[in-house]
Amino acid sequence: MDRYEGTAHLEWWANRSTCLARLPVRLVPAAGHGTWNATVPTTLDRDAGEDLPLLIDAGPHFTLRFDEDAATEVEVEVAHSGGVNQLLLRTGAATDTGA
């Protein structure tokens, strides 16, 4: 999945049962194994757009769930990359939930 190009969702979990944010992203593989440039749509509601930098600062580890295979999720570290809606994602180990 590290060369995947398409849509996905970033999820920020407070604990195993509470997802505080779920944001759509467009992924394009970047230089380096398991690295993507991600674009967050500018059509996000104002609260979500304002909360994203706070969540990244609070803990940059998100779950990336691929739209084409919702059972596959990857833990990623998220960093700002240029513009307000531009992010850089770096992977950890992939997890298949078997769902």
Residue pairs with C-beta under 8 A, 6 or more apart in sequence:
1 66
1 72
1 74
1 94
2 29
2 33
2 34
2 35
2 91
3 29
4 27
4 29
4 36
4 66
4 68
5 27
5 28
5 29
6 26
6 27
6 66
6 67
6 68
7 24
7 25
7 26
7 27
7 67
8 24
8 25
8 27
8 38
8 64
8 65
8 66
8 67
9 22
9 23
9 24
9 25
9 64
9 65
9 67
10 21
10 22
10 23
10 25
10 38
10 40
10 62
10 63
10 64
10 76
10 78
10 87
10 89
11 19
11 21
11 22
11 23
11 62
11 63
11 64
11 65
12 19
12 20
12 21
12 55
12 59
12 62
12 63
13 19
13 20
13 63
14 20
20 55
21 48
21 51
21 52
21 55
23 40
23 44
23 48
23 52
24 40
24 41
25 38
25 39
25 40
25 64
25 87
26 38
26 39
26 41
27 36
27 37
27 38
27 89
28 36
28 37
28 38
28 39
29 35
29 36
29 37
30 36
30 37
30 88
32 90
34 90
34 91
35 88
35 89
35 90
35 91
36 76
36 88
36 89
37 81
37 86
37 87
37 88
37 89
38 78
38 86
38 87
38 88
38 89
39 85
39 86
39 87
40 49
40 52
40 85
40 86
40 87
41 85
42 85
44 52
49 84
49 85
53 80
55 62
56 78
56 79
56 80
60 77
60 78
60 79
61 75
61 76
61 77
61 78
61 92
62 75
62 76
62 77
62 78
62 89
63 73
63 74
63 75
63 76
64 73
64 74
64 75
64 76
64 89
64 91
65 72
65 73
66 72
66 73
66 74
70 99
71 96
71 97
71 98
71 99
72 94
72 95
72 96
72 97
73 94
73 95
73 97
74 91
74 92
74 93
74 94
74 95
75 91
75 92
75 93
75 95
76 89
76 90
76 91
76 92
77 89
77 90
77 92
78 87
78 88
78 89
79 87
79 88
79 90
80 86
80 87
80 88
81 87
81 88
